[in-house]
């Protein structure tokens, strides 16, 4: 699986040290690729939040902005990120349902309990990663469902993601995207296009038709395209 991106929002340095140590131990035991960023208060992550995390561990009681308020702000911009609350009072955890939190962890935190909760969260992350991708555009990060991408066009080192009603422009290389997206039903129709096979509505005049657009298919790739379409349909 790809890198699991975790944010830890905690204002107590002792708990930060303990949780980061637990995360490193879990990463080593499971052989995971993981990044961890620490925020000392809820307002630090909620202000100018970008949907670039897979999992957020949130302390509920913090000095300036409590975890529940921060979670509500985060949910306004990111419906997919997994939230787990850290709290010393079980009563607070009930409020987690309001923001669709996956779980809560009671303090003081033992490693065994933490590992069990984290394992459940990682399993959920793995499922989400198979369906979504984060695009870093000039206007900020946006998370999109892979199945909603109709096709990707390469234009002067810019990747244009064509959706049903919008486009996203991101710097990148079509060769790299091809490797990542082939498992999700994408096909390189020619040097300049990576198409989602599930959105093709017709094949004619040497092109595949997606959303009314005629996208050229190179002669060398036509037979392979037909085979792939036959496989999934």
C-alpha positions as CSV (number, residue, x, y, z in Angstrom):
1,X,0.0,0.0,0.0
2,X,1.1,3.7,-0.3
3,X,2.3,5.9,2.5
4,X,-0.2,6.3,5.4
5,X,-0.3,10.0,6.3
6,X,-1.1,10.7,10.0
7,X,-1.7,13.9,11.9
8,X,-1.5,13.9,15.7
9,X,-3.2,16.8,17.4
10,X,-2.2,16.9,21.0
11,X,-1.1,19.8,23.4
12,X,0.5,17.6,26.1
13,X,4.2,17.0,25.2
14,X,4.3,13.8,27.3
15,X,1.4,12.3,25.3
16,X,2.9,13.5,22.0
17,X,6.1,11.6,22.9
18,X,4.2,8.5,23.9
19,X,1.9,8.4,20.9
20,X,4.7,9.1,18.4
21,X,6.8,6.3,20.0
22,X,3.8,4.0,19.7
23,X,3.3,4.9,16.0
24,X,7.0,4.3,15.3
25,X,6.8,0.9,17.1
26,X,3.7,-0.1,15.1
27,X,5.3,1.1,11.8
28,X,8.4,-1.0,12.5
29,X,6.4,-4.1,13.5
30,X,4.1,-4.0,10.5
31,X,6.6,-2.7,8.0
32,X,4.4,0.2,7.0
33,X,5.3,3.3,5.1
34,X,4.1,6.1,7.4
35,X,4.5,9.9,7.9
36,X,3.5,11.7,11.1
37,X,2.9,15.4,11.6
38,X,2.2,16.8,15.1
39,X,0.0,19.8,15.7
40,X,0.0,21.4,19.2
41,X,-3.6,22.6,19.1
42,X,-6.8,22.1,17.2
43,X,-6.7,25.5,15.6
44,X,-3.3,24.7,14.2
45,X,-4.7,21.9,12.0
46,X,-8.2,23.3,11.4
47,X,-6.9,26.7,10.2
48,X,-6.2,26.5,6.4
49,X,-6.8,22.7,6.6
50,X,-6.0,20.7,3.4
51,X,-7.3,17.2,2.8
52,X,-3.9,15.5,2.8
53,X,-4.1,13.1,5.7
54,X,-5.5,9.6,5.9
55,X,-5.8,9.5,9.7
56,X,-6.1,12.2,12.3
57,X,-5.6,11.4,16.1
58,X,-7.3,14.2,18.0
59,X,-7.1,15.1,21.7
60,X,-10.5,16.3,22.7
61,X,-9.4,18.8,25.5
62,X,-7.0,21.4,24.3
63,X,-6.3,25.0,25.3
64,X,-7.4,27.1,22.3
65,X,-9.5,24.9,20.1
66,X,-10.8,21.6,21.4
67,X,-10.7,18.5,19.3
68,X,-14.4,18.3,18.7
69,X,-14.5,21.8,17.3
70,X,-11.5,21.1,15.1
71,X,-13.1,17.9,13.9
72,X,-16.2,19.8,12.8
73,X,-14.0,22.3,10.9
74,X,-12.1,19.5,9.3
75,X,-15.3,17.7,8.2
76,X,-16.4,20.8,6.3
77,X,-13.5,20.2,4.0
78,X,-12.8,16.5,4.2
79,X,-15.4,13.8,4.5
80,X,-13.0,11.0,3.9
81,X,-10.3,11.4,6.5
82,X,-10.5,8.9,9.4
83,X,-10.8,10.5,12.9
84,X,-9.9,8.9,16.2
85,X,-10.3,10.9,19.4
86,X,-7.9,10.7,22.4
87,X,-9.6,11.5,25.7
88,X,-9.3,10.8,29.4
89,X,-13.1,10.9,29.8
90,X,-15.3,8.3,28.0
91,X,-18.3,10.6,28.0
92,X,-16.7,12.9,25.5
93,X,-16.2,10.1,23.0
94,X,-20.0,9.8,22.4
95,X,-19.9,13.2,20.7
96,X,-17.6,11.6,18.1
97,X,-20.7,10.3,16.3
98,X,-21.5,13.8,15.2
99,X,-18.3,14.0,13.1
100,X,-18.3,10.4,12.0
101,X,-15.2,9.5,14.1
102,X,-14.1,5.9,13.6
103,X,-13.1,5.3,17.3
104,X,-11.7,6.8,20.5
105,X,-8.8,5.9,22.7
106,X,-8.9,6.4,26.4
107,X,-6.0,7.9,28.3
108,X,-3.7,6.7,29.7
109,X,-3.0,4.8,26.5
110,X,-1.4,1.3,26.6
111,X,0.4,0.1,23.5
112,X,-1.7,-3.0,23.1
113,X,-4.9,-1.0,23.0
114,X,-3.4,1.6,20.8
115,X,-2.2,-1.1,18.3
116,X,-5.6,-2.7,18.1
117,X,-7.3,0.6,17.4
118,X,-4.7,1.6,14.9
119,X,-4.9,-1.7,13.1
120,X,-8.6,-1.1,12.5
121,X,-7.9,2.4,11.3
122,X,-5.2,1.3,8.9
123,X,-7.5,-1.3,7.5
124,X,-10.0,1.4,6.8
125,X,-7.3,3.6,5.3
126,X,-6.3,0.8,2.9
127,X,-9.8,0.5,1.7
128,X,-10.1,4.3,1.1
129,X,-6.7,4.5,-0.6
130,X,-7.9,2.0,-3.3
131,X,-10.7,4.5,-4.2
132,X,-9.3,8.0,-3.8
133,X,-6.3,10.2,-4.8
134,X,-5.2,13.6,-3.5
135,X,-4.5,16.1,-6.3
136,X,-2.2,19.1,-5.4
137,X,-3.4,21.9,-7.7
138,X,-2.4,25.6,-7.7
139,X,-5.5,26.3,-5.6
140,X,-4.7,23.7,-3.0
141,X,-5.2,20.0,-2.3
142,X,-8.4,18.2,-3.3
143,X,-9.3,14.5,-2.8
144,X,-11.2,12.8,-5.6
145,X,-12.6,9.4,-6.1
146,X,-10.6,7.5,-8.8
147,X,-13.8,6.2,-10.4
148,X,-14.9,9.8,-11.0
149,X,-11.9,10.6,-13.2
150,X,-13.0,10.2,-16.8
151,X,-9.6,10.6,-18.4
152,X,-6.3,12.4,-17.8
153,X,-4.7,14.5,-20.5
154,X,-1.0,15.3,-20.7
155,X,-0.4,18.9,-21.8
156,X,3.1,20.4,-21.5
157,X,4.1,18.6,-18.3
158,X,0.6,19.4,-16.8
159,X,-1.8,16.6,-16.1
160,X,-5.4,17.6,-16.8
161,X,-7.8,15.5,-14.8
162,X,-11.2,15.5,-16.6
163,X,-14.2,14.9,-14.3
164,X,-17.9,15.0,-15.2
165,X,-18.3,18.7,-14.4
166,X,-14.8,20.1,-13.7
167,X,-11.1,19.8,-14.4
168,X,-8.0,19.8,-12.2
169,X,-4.6,20.7,-13.4
170,X,-1.6,19.1,-11.7
171,X,2.1,18.9,-12.6
172,X,3.3,15.4,-13.2
173,X,4.1,12.7,-15.7
174,X,1.6,10.4,-17.5
175,X,4.1,7.5,-17.3
176,X,3.9,7.6,-13.4
177,X,0.2,7.9,-13.4
178,X,-0.2,5.0,-15.7
179,X,1.6,2.7,-13.3
180,X,-0.6,3.9,-10.4
181,X,-4.0,3.8,-12.1
182,X,-3.8,0.7,-14.3
183,X,-5.2,-1.5,-11.4
184,X,-8.3,0.8,-11.3
185,X,-9.3,0.3,-15.0
186,X,-7.2,3.0,-16.7
187,X,-5.6,2.5,-20.1
188,X,-3.0,4.5,-22.0
189,X,-4.8,5.1,-25.3
190,X,-1.9,7.1,-26.8
191,X,1.0,9.2,-25.7
192,X,-1.2,12.0,-24.5
193,X,-4.2,10.3,-22.8
194,X,-4.9,7.9,-19.9
195,X,-8.5,6.9,-20.1
196,X,-10.9,5.3,-17.6
197,X,-12.3,2.2,-19.4
198,X,-15.5,2.4,-17.3
199,X,-16.3,5.7,-18.9
200,X,-15.9,4.7,-22.5
201,X,-19.3,4.8,-24.2
202,X,-18.2,4.0,-27.8
203,X,-15.3,3.3,-30.1
204,X,-15.3,4.9,-33.6
205,X,-13.1,6.5,-36.2
206,X,-10.0,5.4,-34.3
207,X,-11.1,7.1,-31.1
208,X,-12.7,6.1,-27.8
209,X,-15.7,8.3,-26.8
210,X,-15.9,9.6,-23.2
211,X,-18.4,12.2,-22.1
212,X,-18.9,13.1,-25.8
213,X,-15.2,13.7,-26.4
214,X,-13.4,11.8,-29.1
215,X,-10.1,10.7,-27.7
216,X,-7.6,9.2,-30.2
217,X,-6.4,5.7,-29.8
218,X,-3.0,4.8,-31.4
219,X,-3.0,2.0,-33.9
220,X,-0.4,0.1,-31.8
221,X,-2.7,0.2,-28.7
222,X,-6.1,-0.5,-30.4
223,X,-6.0,-4.3,-30.0
224,X,-4.9,-4.1,-26.4
225,X,-7.7,-1.6,-25.6
226,X,-10.3,-3.9,-27.1
227,X,-8.9,-6.8,-24.9
228,X,-9.1,-4.7,-21.8
229,X,-12.6,-3.6,-22.5
230,X,-13.6,-7.2,-23.0
231,X,-12.0,-8.2,-19.7
232,X,-13.9,-5.7,-17.5
233,X,-17.2,-6.0,-19.3
